[in-house]
Amino acid sequence: VQPPEKPLQAEEWNKLREDLQLPEIFEEVMLNSMIRCHSPIDVAKSLLTHLAKRNGDIAYSVLVKYLTLCVQQGHVSEIRDVYDIMKGRFKILESGAYNLLIKGLSSSDEWRIALALLEEVKKIMIPSRTCYESCIKAASRHREMKLALELYHEMLAKDVVPTLDVLQSFFDFSRGMKDAELQKELFGILLYLRENQIYPHKTFMRSIKLWFESGQCPVCNHQLEESNLTEEEYSNLSERIIRDVIHGTDTFRKTSPKEFEAFQTFVESRLPFDIVIDGLNVSHVKSRKMQCENLFDAVNCLAKENARLLVLGRKHMLMNSSHWKREIMKEMQSKADFFFAENISEDDAFLLYATLRSGQHCRFVTRDFLRDHKACLSDSLTRHLFRKWQRGHQIVKKKKSCFFFSVFSQQPAFRYDCVVQTTGDTWHIPYKNVFEEKYSYQIPRNWLCIQQK
């Protein structure tokens, strides 16, 4: 069954239902198809509205499938609505529904509701690994490592075996944190690997290595400046970029206010994203390949970690041509959200808006240097914060290597900021081995440590 592309009226849904040879399972078949095709949420809502008007209620199995679509697309308000309906109608939920609710809410700003749901689950059953790990990652992402470790020890005590992915997250989110007890806990995770003869994969090993190296000069043991902005700095920077750059005088020279408003509505209904991709820019990365193949390589690479991707494209990409094959575009659209702007539109404003609105964790992919946008910021402090944010959030192609860093969560490569730093009597200076023009996102790997004797 091919789902419709837009919401339908009651008579249209009835016609589709009659056309199916087994109309009694029409809603479940249709929702399965919507999940497979990543259908717009308003299409599914129109089906549920029709079903509720016809039957007076909606079956549990249908609600769970609708919930699956909401979680798949990150519609937090819809997930909350489904939860309220389920709690009002059913005395108890089964594990699949709890898994979806906790997974969907834990990756949002309402992650503490997922913690409350986990407590509900504990009263009736042993929570699944998905439930525990979703909550652990949420707590870790918000730097509440004590809470994350409590949940980790709890799942071990209940013989729920953790995945390497959640063990790696402890090292990823603990970089640069000065806490002897936390360090002891992380060493405990390494001992857990030893005792259970578990062999970490390459990206996990890299996370362990970066944790050991993070934030401290191995020569003088001085702590380096973190690359993360404080919440206040991030809030101020977001406000200034949206005011001076996105809504500044230059934005609408090539983008109409109406189109940008449509884009804002699109983004707000799908937040948050993990990675925002400048599709047209990335499509030209290798001149010998078709443009859609270049973009396909990037989407495939970055989607491996189940990241929520937004690709900013142009409307000409939807026209079957020598560079834009319809079947490749269709496959990409099953792995990422796409917004297709007019062919003459300026897309940097779209890129910055979607990334900033998604939160501190969100990264963006473009080969552009964004110099013009830095120049739009009126004071040097804000320009410095913009560059610092850019260094920690821009994913770029590595020279003479695979298309992109193999795992997006490796960005930024360091939790400390790669700029000249001093504590007064000690200087740390990042440098490159060969002379080349300095671009803000090309992070040097070498440091000179100078101490005044």
Summary of the structure (lengths in Angstrom):
residues: 453
radius of gyration: 24.1
end to end distance: 75.7
largest distance: 86.2
contacts: 1326
relative contact order: 0.07
helix: 56%
strand: 8%
